[in-house]
Amino acid sequence: MSKSASEQAVSYLARREHSALELNRKLAKAGFEEIEIEQSLAELQQAGLQSDERFAESFVNSRINRGYGSIRIRMELKERGVAADIITDTLQQADTDWFALASEVRRKRFGEQNPEDFKSRAKQQRFLQYRGFTHDEITESFNVTDDEK
């Protein structure tokens, strides 16, 4: 006997939070009909088993702990189908000092010393930009003095 779309979705959710779009894609790939997928997702949301808000909160915390900035987190959530207002609310609730995080990520990756030359500084800036930090956060990460650490 094969699983229903709801049962399959619950088994995905048992492993980790998923956005509605992620579940939709996984269930479609597993061969379920679009109408069955939509009904199952609606039931799961009604029952509180699937929540884009909860997914976003979990995702944001996970990415912050891994040293990612708000720009990258926002982009990744958008790719996973989370609504812009949920993304904005979740990032605001995260209450993270993005400047401190950028400095910490830079020091962890490149050491305590500021870069010696333009080439090294540019490399560090590209790395932080890739991680999703803003221009101001990146610039400030180079301005932290020894007594502020």
Accessible surface in RSA format (square Angstrom, percent):
REM  Atomic radii and reference values for relative SASA: ProtOr
REM  Chains: A
REM  Algorithm: Lee & Richards
REM  Probe-radius: 1.40
REM  Slices: 20
REM RES _ NUM      All-atoms   Total-Side   Main-Chain    Non-polar    All polar
REM                ABS   REL    ABS   REL    ABS   REL    ABS   REL    ABS   REL
RES MET A   1   230.05 119.1 138.56  91.7  91.50 217.8 115.65  98.3 114.41 151.6
RES SER A   2   100.26  84.7  75.72 101.1  24.54  56.5  51.85 110.4  48.41  67.8
RES LYS A   3   101.38  49.5  90.82  55.7  10.57  25.2  65.88  59.3  35.51  37.8
RES SER A   4    46.89  39.6  39.61  52.9   7.28  16.8  41.06  87.4   5.83   8.2
RES ALA A   5     0.08   0.1   0.00   0.0   0.08   0.2   0.00   0.0   0.08   0.2
RES SER A   6    27.18  23.0  26.90  35.9   0.28   0.6  22.51  47.9   4.68   6.6
RES GLU A   7    86.40  49.6  79.41  60.1   6.99  16.6  37.95  73.4  48.45  39.6
RES GLN A   8    34.65  19.4  34.65  25.3   0.00   0.0   0.91   1.9  33.75  25.6
RES ALA A   9     0.00   0.0   0.00   0.0   0.00   0.0   0.00   0.0   0.00   0.0
RES VAL A  10    64.47  42.4  64.09  58.0   0.38   0.9  64.19  55.8   0.28   0.8
RES SER A  11    22.34  18.9  16.65  22.2   5.69  13.1  20.71  44.1   1.63   2.3
RES TYR A  12    31.81  14.9  31.61  18.0   0.20   0.5  15.81  11.9  16.00  19.7
RES LEU A  13    26.50  14.8  10.70   7.7  15.80  39.7  10.94   7.7  15.56  41.9
RES ALA A  14    86.14  79.2  42.93  66.3  43.21  98.3  54.86  77.3  31.29  82.9
RES ARG A  15   174.70  73.4 137.97  70.3  36.73  87.5  71.36  97.5 103.34  62.6
RES ARG A  16   114.26  48.0 103.50  52.8  10.76  25.6  69.69  95.2  44.58  27.0
RES GLU A  17    46.55  26.7  40.12  30.3   6.44  15.3  17.13  33.1  29.42  24.0
RES HIS A  18     2.56   1.4   2.56   1.8   0.00   0.0   2.44   2.5   0.12   0.1
RES SER A  19     0.04   0.0   0.04   0.1   0.00   0.0   0.04   0.1   0.00   0.0
RES ALA A  20    20.97  19.3  20.52  31.7   0.45   1.0  20.89  29.4   0.08   0.2
RES LEU A  21    61.20  34.1  55.93  40.0   5.26  13.2  59.21  41.6   1.99   5.4
RES GLU A  22    20.88  12.0  18.79  14.2   2.10   5.0  13.30  25.7   7.58   6.2
RES LEU A  23     0.00   0.0   0.00   0.0   0.00   0.0   0.00   0.0   0.00   0.0
RES ASN A  24    34.86  24.0  34.86  33.7   0.00   0.0   2.62   6.3  32.25  31.2
RES ARG A  25   136.11  57.1 128.80  65.7   7.30  17.4  56.55  77.3  79.56  48.2
RES LYS A  26    74.66  36.4  71.08  43.6   3.57   8.5  49.13  44.2  25.53  27.2
RES LEU A  27     0.00   0.0   0.00   0.0   0.00   0.0   0.00   0.0   0.00   0.0
RES ALA A  28    49.02  45.1  33.62  51.9  15.41  35.0  34.30  48.3  14.72  39.0
RES LYS A  29   189.61  92.5 153.85  94.4  35.76  85.1 107.26  96.5  82.35  87.7
RES ALA A  30    57.84  53.2  16.55  25.5  41.29  93.9  29.57  41.6  28.27  74.9
RES GLY A  31    60.11  74.1   0.00   N/A  60.11  74.1  32.95  90.4  27.16  60.8
RES PHE A  32    41.62  20.8  29.20  18.1  12.42  32.3  31.43  19.1  10.19  29.2
RES GLU A  33   122.36  70.3 119.03  90.0   3.34   7.9  42.40  82.0  79.96  65.3
RES GLU A  34    86.77  49.8  80.54  60.9   6.22  14.8  55.25 106.9  31.52  25.7
RES ILE A  35   117.44  66.8 113.02  84.2   4.42  10.6 114.50  82.5   2.94   8.0
RES GLU A  36    59.76  34.3  59.31  44.9   0.45   1.1  25.98  50.2  33.78  27.6
RES ILE A  37     0.00   0.0   0.00   0.0   0.00   0.0   0.00   0.0   0.00   0.0
RES GLU A  38    92.84  53.3  86.26  65.3   6.58  15.7  30.25  58.5  62.59  51.1
RES GLN A  39   103.53  57.9  98.33  71.9   5.19  12.4  32.49  69.2  71.04  53.9
RES SER A  40     5.76   4.9   5.34   7.1   0.42   1.0   0.36   0.8   5.40   7.6
RES LEU A  41    13.52   7.5  13.52   9.7   0.00   0.0  13.52   9.5   0.00   0.0
RES ALA A  42    54.99  50.6  49.71  76.7   5.27  12.0  52.72  74.2   2.27   6.0
RES GLU A  43   105.63  60.6  98.33  74.4   7.30  17.4  45.84  88.7  59.79  48.8
RES LEU A  44     7.51   4.2   7.21   5.2   0.30   0.8   7.51   5.3   0.00   0.0
RES GLN A  45    82.99  46.4  66.77  48.8  16.22  38.6  23.05  49.1  59.94  45.5
RES GLN A  46   165.05  92.3 132.42  96.8  32.63  77.7  46.99 100.0 118.06  89.5
RES ALA A  47    73.14  67.2  34.72  53.6  38.42  87.4  48.50  68.3  24.64  65.3
RES GLY A  48    38.53  47.5   0.00   N/A  38.53  47.5  28.56  78.4   9.97  22.3
RES LEU A  49    90.11  50.2  83.56  59.8   6.55  16.5  84.82  59.6   5.29  14.2
RES GLN A  50     3.22   1.8   0.22   0.2   3.00   7.1   0.00   0.0   3.22   2.4
RES SER A  51    24.52  20.7  20.31  27.1   4.20   9.7  17.75  37.8   6.76   9.5
RES ASP A  52    26.24  18.4  23.05  22.9   3.19   7.5   6.14  14.4  20.10  20.0
RES GLU A  53   102.76  59.0 100.42  76.0   2.34   5.6  51.80 100.2  50.96  41.6
RES ARG A  54    96.12  40.4  92.03  46.9   4.09   9.7  60.44  82.6  35.68  21.6
RES PHE A  55     4.56   2.3   4.56   2.8   0.00   0.0   4.56   2.8   0.00   0.0
RES ALA A  56     0.00   0.0   0.00   0.0   0.00   0.0   0.00   0.0   0.00   0.0
RES GLU A  57    96.22  55.2  95.93  72.6   0.30   0.7  20.52  39.7  75.71  61.8
RES SER A  58    54.34  45.9  43.75  58.4  10.59  24.4  20.95  44.6  33.39  46.8
RES PHE A  59    18.69   9.3  14.41   8.9   4.28  11.1  18.53  11.2   0.15   0.4
RES VAL A  60     0.89   0.6   0.89   0.8   0.00   0.0   0.89   0.8   0.00   0.0
RES ASN A  61    72.09  49.7  70.68  68.3   1.41   3.4  21.93  52.8  50.16  48.5
RES SER A  62    44.33  37.5  36.57  48.8   7.76  17.9  32.49  69.2  11.84  16.6
RES ARG A  63    33.54  14.1  33.54  17.1   0.00   0.0   0.18   0.2  33.36  20.2
RES ILE A  64    24.92  14.2  22.83  17.0   2.09   5.0  22.83  16.4   2.09   5.7
RES ASN A  65   128.56  88.7  91.25  88.2  37.31  89.8  28.55  68.7 100.01  96.7
RES ARG A  66   138.57  58.2 120.73  61.5  17.84  42.5  51.50  70.4  87.07  52.8
RES GLY A  67     6.53   8.0   0.00   N/A   6.53   8.0   6.15  16.9   0.37   0.8
RES TYR A  68    23.30  10.9  23.30  13.3   0.00   0.0   1.69   1.3  21.60  26.6
RES GLY A  69     0.00   0.0   0.00   N/A   0.00   0.0   0.00   0.0   0.00   0.0
RES SER A  70    20.14  17.0  20.06  26.8   0.09   0.2   8.46  18.0  11.69  16.4
RES ILE A  71    92.82  52.8  89.35  66.6   3.47   8.4  91.34  65.8   1.48   4.0
RES ARG A  72    40.57  17.0  38.51  19.6   2.07   4.9   8.88  12.1  31.69  19.2
RES ILE A  73     0.03   0.0   0.03   0.0   0.00   0.0   0.03   0.0   0.00   0.0
RES ARG A  74    94.61  39.7  94.61  48.2   0.00   0.0  42.18  57.6  52.43  31.8
RES MET A  75    94.97  49.2  90.53  59.9   4.44  10.6  56.56  48.1  38.42  50.9
RES GLU A  76    12.57   7.2  12.57   9.5   0.00   0.0   4.47   8.6   8.10   6.6
RES LEU A  77     0.00   0.0   0.00   0.0   0.00   0.0   0.00   0.0   0.00   0.0
RES LYS A  78   151.05  73.7 139.95  85.9  11.10  26.4  83.20  74.9  67.85  72.3
RES GLU A  79    98.66  56.6  84.18  63.7  14.48  34.5  46.18  89.3  52.48  42.8
RES ARG A  80    59.04  24.8  59.04  30.1   0.00   0.0   8.62  11.8  50.42  30.6
RES GLY A  81    36.54  45.1   0.00   N/A  36.54  45.1  16.19  44.4  20.35  45.6
RES VAL A  82     5.28   3.5   0.00   0.0   5.28  12.7   0.12   0.1   5.17  14.0
RES ALA A  83    49.48  45.5  36.81  56.8  12.67  28.8  48.51  68.3   0.97   2.6
RES ALA A  84    73.66  67.7  64.81 100.0   8.85  20.1  65.95  92.9   7.70  20.4
RES ASP A  85    96.00  67.2  87.34  86.9   8.66  20.5  44.15 103.9  51.84  51.7
RES ILE A  86    27.74  15.8  25.96  19.3   1.77   4.3  27.74  20.0   0.00   0.0
RES ILE A  87     2.39   1.4   2.39   1.8   0.00   0.0   2.39   1.7   0.00   0.0
RES THR A  88    48.18  34.3  47.94  48.6   0.24   0.6  36.10  48.5  12.08  18.3
RES ASP A  89    73.70  51.6  72.48  72.1   1.22   2.9  14.84  34.9  58.86  58.7
RES THR A  90    11.56   8.2  10.21  10.4   1.35   3.2   3.82   5.1   7.74  11.7
RES LEU A  91    12.91   7.2   8.35   6.0   4.57  11.5   8.72   6.1   4.20  11.3
RES GLN A  92   130.78  73.1 106.27  77.7  24.51  58.4  46.83  99.7  83.95  63.7
RES GLN A  93   135.54  75.8 106.78  78.0  28.75  68.5  48.17 102.5  87.37  66.3
RES ALA A  94    28.06  25.8   0.86   1.3  27.19  61.9   9.99  14.1  18.07  47.9
RES ASP A  95   132.42  92.8 104.65 104.2  27.76  65.6  28.38  66.8 104.04 103.8
RES THR A  96    35.64  25.3  15.86  16.1  19.78  47.1  15.97  21.4  19.67  29.7
RES ASP A  97    88.99  62.3  72.21  71.9  16.78  39.7  37.80  89.0  51.19  51.1
RES TRP A  98    37.38  15.0  35.46  17.2   1.92   4.5  21.90  11.7  15.49  25.1
RES PHE A  99    92.92  46.5  92.28  57.2   0.64   1.7  92.65  56.2   0.27   0.8
RES ALA A 100    52.65  48.4  41.41  63.9  11.24  25.6  49.19  69.3   3.46   9.2
RES LEU A 101    18.56  10.3  16.30  11.7   2.25   5.7  17.90  12.6   0.66   1.8
RES ALA A 102     0.00   0.0   0.00   0.0   0.00   0.0   0.00   0.0   0.00   0.0
RES SER A 103     6.42   5.4   6.29   8.4   0.13   0.3   4.75  10.1   1.67   2.3
RES GLU A 104    95.88  55.0  94.96  71.8   0.92   2.2  25.29  48.9  70.58  57.6
RES VAL A 105    11.93   7.9  10.55   9.6   1.38   3.3  11.37   9.9   0.56   1.5
RES ARG A 106     6.90   2.9   6.90   3.5   0.00   0.0   0.00   0.0   6.90   4.2
RES ARG A 107    54.73  23.0  47.64  24.3   7.10  16.9   6.74   9.2  47.99  29.1
RES LYS A 108   180.59  88.1 144.51  88.7  36.09  85.9  97.69  87.9  82.90  88.3
RES ARG A 109   143.02  60.1 113.04  57.6  29.98  71.4  27.19  37.2 115.84  70.2
RES PHE A 110    53.68  26.9  22.62  14.0  31.06  80.8  30.16  18.3  23.52  67.3
RES GLY A 111    33.15  40.9   0.00   N/A  33.15  40.9  30.58  83.9   2.58   5.8
RES GLU A 112    97.83  56.2  86.30  65.3  11.53  27.5  51.70 100.0  46.14  37.7
RES GLN A 113   139.03  77.7 133.55  97.6   5.48  13.1  52.38 111.5  86.66  65.7
RES ASN A 114    70.99  49.0  59.97  58.0  11.02  26.5  21.75  52.4  49.24  47.6
RES PRO A 115    26.34  19.2   1.76   1.6  24.58  89.3   7.43   6.1  18.91 117.5
RES GLU A 116   161.16  92.5 123.67  93.6  37.49  89.3  61.11 118.2 100.05  81.7
RES ASP A 117    78.21  54.8  66.89  66.6  11.32  26.8  39.58  93.2  38.63  38.5
RES PHE A 118   167.35  83.7 156.78  97.1  10.57  27.5 160.71  97.4   6.64  19.0
RES LYS A 119   167.88  81.9 162.84  99.9   5.05  12.0 109.24  98.3  58.65  62.5
RES SER A 120    39.53  33.4  35.10  46.8   4.43  10.2  13.95  29.7  25.58  35.8
RES ARG A 121    77.90  32.7  77.90  39.7   0.00   0.0  25.40  34.7  52.50  31.8
RES ALA A 122    17.97  16.5  16.60  25.6   1.36   3.1  17.52  24.7   0.45   1.2
RES LYS A 123   115.08  56.1 113.60  69.7   1.49   3.5  57.42  51.7  57.66  61.4
RES GLN A 124    11.61   6.5  11.61   8.5   0.00   0.0   0.64   1.4  10.97   8.3
RES GLN A 125    51.30  28.7  50.90  37.2   0.40   1.0  13.99  29.8  37.31  28.3
RES ARG A 126   145.68  61.2 141.22  72.0   4.46  10.6  69.90  95.5  75.78  45.9
RES PHE A 127    29.83  14.9  23.52  14.6   6.31  16.4  29.32  17.8   0.52   1.5
RES LEU A 128     0.00   0.0   0.00   0.0   0.00   0.0   0.00   0.0   0.00   0.0
RES GLN A 129   123.68  69.2 113.09  82.6  10.59  25.2  27.03  57.5  96.65  73.3
RES TYR A 130   140.54  65.6 125.02  71.1  15.52  40.4 100.70  75.7  39.84  49.1
RES ARG A 131    46.65  19.6  46.65  23.8   0.00   0.0   0.00   0.0  46.65  28.3
RES GLY A 132     2.41   3.0   0.00   N/A   2.41   3.0   2.41   6.6   0.00   0.0
RES PHE A 133     3.70   1.9   0.00   0.0   3.70   9.6   0.00   0.0   3.70  10.6
RES THR A 134    45.22  32.2  44.18  44.8   1.04   2.5  42.44  57.0   2.78   4.2
RES HIS A 135   139.83  76.4 129.58  90.1  10.25  26.2  88.30  91.0  51.53  60.0
RES ASP A 136    94.34  66.1  90.27  89.8   4.07   9.6  17.55  41.3  76.79  76.6
RES GLU A 137    10.74   6.2  10.74   8.1   0.00   0.0   0.34   0.7  10.40   8.5
RES ILE A 138    10.57   6.0  10.57   7.9   0.00   0.0  10.57   7.6   0.00   0.0
RES THR A 139    47.58  33.8  47.58  48.2   0.00   0.0  45.20  60.7   2.38   3.6
RES GLU A 140    71.88  41.3  71.63  54.2   0.25   0.6  17.53  33.9  54.35  44.4
RES SER A 141     1.04   0.9   0.00   0.0   1.04   2.4   0.00   0.0   1.04   1.5
RES PHE A 142     5.96   3.0   0.38   0.2   5.58  14.5   0.53   0.3   5.43  15.6
RES ASN A 143    79.64  54.9  62.43  60.3  17.21  41.4  22.91  55.1  56.73  54.8
RES VAL A 144    32.63  21.5  19.34  17.5  13.29  32.0  19.34  16.8  13.29  36.1
RES THR A 145    68.06  48.4  62.29  63.2   5.77  13.7  66.17  88.9   1.89   2.9
RES ASP A 146   118.92  83.3 101.30 100.8  17.62  41.7  36.41  85.7  82.51  82.3
RES ASP A 147   132.47  92.8  94.35  93.9  38.12  90.1  51.36 120.9  81.11  80.9
RES GLU A 148   115.81  66.5  80.57  61.0  35.24  83.9  37.34  72.2  78.47  64.1
RES LYS A 149   102.19  49.9  38.45  23.6  63.74 151.8  59.70  53.7  42.49  45.3
END  Absolute sums over single chains surface
CHAIN  1 A     9295.2       7775.9       1519.2       4718.6       4576.5
END  Absolute sums over all chains
TOTAL          9295.2       7775.9       1519.2       4718.6       4576.5
